[in-house]
Amino acid sequence: MRYEKALLVGAMTIALGLSMTLPATGAETAAPAAAAPAALRVMPLGDSITWGVGSPSGNSYRGYLWNQLAAEGHTLDFVGSGRNGPMSDPDNEGHSGWRIDQIASIADTTMARFRPNVITLEIGTNDLNGLYQVPTAPDRLSALIDQLTNDAPDATVLVGTLIISTSGNEEPLRPAFNAKLPGIVQAKQAAGKHVRLVDMSALTTADLSDALHPNDSGFSKMADAFNAGIQAADSAGWIKSPVAVGGPVRSGIPGKCLDVNGGNSANGTAAQLWSCNSTAAQSWSTSTDGTLRALGKCLDIYGAGTANGSKVEIWDCNGGANQQWQPYNGGYRNPVSGRCLDDPAGSAVDGTQLVIWDCNGGTNQRWSAPGA
């Protein structure tokens, strides 16, 4: 299912603050208007703290953050596969009890589906509290951040430090985990990624509803911290308008679409023909680098093949010539091979793996732009 919405919060009024001067010519000049607050497609991402356990309403920090951003004039859309709390836009990607590796397992699909331009990430509490591979937790978080920024290179990732707890398992381990985060974030910034650390140390044990979760006072402080991170990123020019979310690529064969077999994001999964069904496996987007993307992966020709019949699959985006696709004659052509994305023999059978073939303008080589 495609999730597209544009929520306009109030009327944005930019105070021009005209500063008048009288130069030698006698003309009046005005100072430039302040830049409008960035349009935001925010994904709250993490565990039960993101979902809202401990919040009487279930709004978590998300409700407070929404109100702050709205008051500051941002056009807002919170996104995610879950909805919790009575706030006007309760969409989020919080999963109670989840660890870093479990968030990583859905990241490719989630990023491709929603394409946020801001991610508020709070994860790691359950790794420490459950004593799950604690020594590698910072490294796994670092890998998750890389995954998110690779899947959504236009996004700003705000990495929250773990909040204080009274858990006998988690609290003794938390300071060492948090101490690793500045170095991780600095390394991402040095690599040119828009990643920022958000310090949650303002929370105290008085801000907890139980051993691990904030009460509304704590959630309010978390919102303050994430909001400060968003404003700093916006001031730095990091936050760009949200990119278009993908849509189906329709075949010239009626009722059929370009599909990833089983919605599986693993490298080597076949790109196939399937009845159009509006699932994430059929949500494609084009990129300025000439790729077609779904589930966080690129449409790829197996083994960099160039011969007729070379099979088409998905693979990690790597800049290879076998991942380049140009609009051509109502379909897509790989410029290196000179051959077109093809449905073999014009099959209408679900599950037919796609190939490349000499461009011939046939119905079985016609493919729409994503969402068209």
ChimeraX attribute file (.defattr): number of C-alpha atoms within 10 A of each C-alpha:
attribute: neighborCount
match mode: 1-to-1
recipient: residues
	/A:1	12
	/A:2	16
	/A:3	13
	/A:4	12
	/A:5	11
	/A:6	12
	/A:7	13
	/A:8	14
	/A:9	16
	/A:10	11
	/A:11	10
	/A:12	15
	/A:13	8
	/A:14	12
	/A:15	9
	/A:16	12
	/A:17	11
	/A:18	11
	/A:19	10
	/A:20	11
	/A:21	12
	/A:22	9
	/A:23	9
	/A:24	6
	/A:25	6
	/A:26	8
	/A:27	9
	/A:28	10
	/A:29	12
	/A:30	11
	/A:31	11
	/A:32	10
	/A:33	11
	/A:34	10
	/A:35	9
	/A:36	14
	/A:37	17
	/A:38	23
	/A:39	20
	/A:40	22
	/A:41	25
	/A:42	27
	/A:43	27
	/A:44	25
	/A:45	23
	/A:46	26
	/A:47	25
	/A:48	22
	/A:49	27
	/A:50	26
	/A:51	27
	/A:52	26
	/A:53	21
	/A:54	21
	/A:55	21
	/A:56	12
	/A:57	14
	/A:58	21
	/A:59	27
	/A:60	30
	/A:61	27
	/A:62	30
	/A:63	21
	/A:64	20
	/A:65	21
	/A:66	24
	/A:67	14
	/A:68	15
	/A:69	19
	/A:70	17
	/A:71	12
	/A:72	14
	/A:73	19
	/A:74	21
	/A:75	20
	/A:76	20
	/A:77	22
	/A:78	24
	/A:79	26
	/A:80	21
	/A:81	14
	/A:82	12
	/A:83	17
	/A:84	20
	/A:85	18
	/A:86	11
	/A:87	17
	/A:88	11
	/A:89	18
	/A:90	23
	/A:91	21
	/A:92	21
	/A:93	28
	/A:94	26
	/A:95	19
	/A:96	15
	/A:97	14
	/A:98	17
	/A:99	23
	/A:100	23
	/A:101	17
	/A:102	13
	/A:103	20
	/A:104	18
	/A:105	12
	/A:106	13
	/A:107	21
	/A:108	21
	/A:109	22
	/A:110	23
	/A:111	25
	/A:112	23
	/A:113	28
	/A:114	25
	/A:115	26
	/A:116	28
	/A:117	24
	/A:118	26
	/A:119	28
	/A:120	25
	/A:121	23
	/A:122	24
	/A:123	24
	/A:124	28
	/A:125	30
	/A:126	19
	/A:127	19
	/A:128	21
	/A:129	20
	/A:130	14
	/A:131	14
	/A:132	14
	/A:133	10
	/A:134	16
	/A:135	13
	/A:136	12
	/A:137	21
	/A:138	19
	/A:139	14
	/A:140	18
	/A:141	21
	/A:142	19
	/A:143	16
	/A:144	18
	/A:145	23
	/A:146	17
	/A:147	17
	/A:148	20
	/A:149	20
	/A:150	18
	/A:151	24
	/A:152	22
	/A:153	15
	/A:154	20
	/A:155	27
	/A:156	26
	/A:157	30
	/A:158	26
	/A:159	25
	/A:160	23
	/A:161	24
	/A:162	21
	/A:163	26
	/A:164	24
	/A:165	24
	/A:166	14
	/A:167	14
	/A:168	10
	/A:169	14
	/A:170	22
	/A:171	19
	/A:172	14
	/A:173	17
	/A:174	19
	/A:175	14
	/A:176	12
	/A:177	19
	/A:178	17
	/A:179	12
	/A:180	15
	/A:181	21
	/A:182	16
	/A:183	12
	/A:184	19
	/A:185	21
	/A:186	15
	/A:187	14
	/A:188	18
	/A:189	13
	/A:190	10
	/A:191	10
	/A:192	9
	/A:193	21
	/A:194	21
	/A:195	27
	/A:196	22
	/A:197	20
	/A:198	25
	/A:199	20
	/A:200	22
	/A:201	14
	/A:202	13
	/A:203	19
	/A:204	14
	/A:205	17
	/A:206	12
	/A:207	20
	/A:208	22
	/A:209	18
	/A:210	15
	/A:211	14
	/A:212	22
	/A:213	25
	/A:214	29
	/A:215	22
	/A:216	22
	/A:217	16
	/A:218	25
	/A:219	27
	/A:220	19
	/A:221	20
	/A:222	27
	/A:223	23
	/A:224	19
	/A:225	21
	/A:226	24
	/A:227	20
	/A:228	14
	/A:229	23
	/A:230	26
	/A:231	16
	/A:232	14
	/A:233	20
	/A:234	16
	/A:235	13
	/A:236	10
	/A:237	10
	/A:238	18
	/A:239	22
	/A:240	15
	/A:241	13
	/A:242	19
	/A:243	16
	/A:244	14
	/A:245	20
	/A:246	25
	/A:247	24
	/A:248	27
	/A:249	24
	/A:250	25
	/A:251	24
	/A:252	19
	/A:253	18
	/A:254	11
	/A:255	12
	/A:256	21
	/A:257	25
	/A:258	25
	/A:259	32
	/A:260	28
	/A:261	21
	/A:262	12
	/A:263	17
	/A:264	15
	/A:265	23
	/A:266	15
	/A:267	14
	/A:268	17
	/A:269	19
	/A:270	27
	/A:271	26
	/A:272	23
	/A:273	27
	/A:274	23
	/A:275	19
	/A:276	19
	/A:277	15
	/A:278	14
	/A:279	15
	/A:280	24
	/A:281	27
	/A:282	31
	/A:283	27
	/A:284	28
	/A:285	24
	/A:286	18
	/A:287	11
	/A:288	6
	/A:289	10
	/A:290	15
	/A:291	23
	/A:292	25
	/A:293	25
	/A:294	30
	/A:295	26
	/A:296	25
	/A:297	24
	/A:298	26
	/A:299	25
	/A:300	31
	/A:301	26
	/A:302	18
	/A:303	12
	/A:304	16
	/A:305	16
	/A:306	19
	/A:307	14
	/A:308	14
	/A:309	17
	/A:310	19
	/A:311	23
	/A:312	26
	/A:313	26
	/A:314	27
	/A:315	22
	/A:316	18
	/A:317	18
	/A:318	12
	/A:319	12
	/A:320	11
	/A:321	16
	/A:322	22
	/A:323	27
	/A:324	20
	/A:325	23
	/A:326	15
	/A:327	15
	/A:328	17
	/A:329	15
	/A:330	15
	/A:331	25
	/A:332	23
	/A:333	23
	/A:334	24
	/A:335	16
	/A:336	14
	/A:337	17
	/A:338	14
	/A:339	22
	/A:340	26
	/A:341	26
	/A:342	32
	/A:343	27
	/A:344	17
	/A:345	8
	/A:346	14
	/A:347	15
	/A:348	18
	/A:349	13
	/A:350	15
	/A:351	17
	/A:352	18
	/A:353	23
	/A:354	25
	/A:355	23
	/A:356	26
	/A:357	23
	/A:358	16
	/A:359	18
	/A:360	13
	/A:361	13
	/A:362	15
	/A:363	16
	/A:364	20
	/A:365	27
	/A:366	24
	/A:367	25
	/A:368	17
	/A:369	19
	/A:370	20
	/A:371	16
	/A:372	9
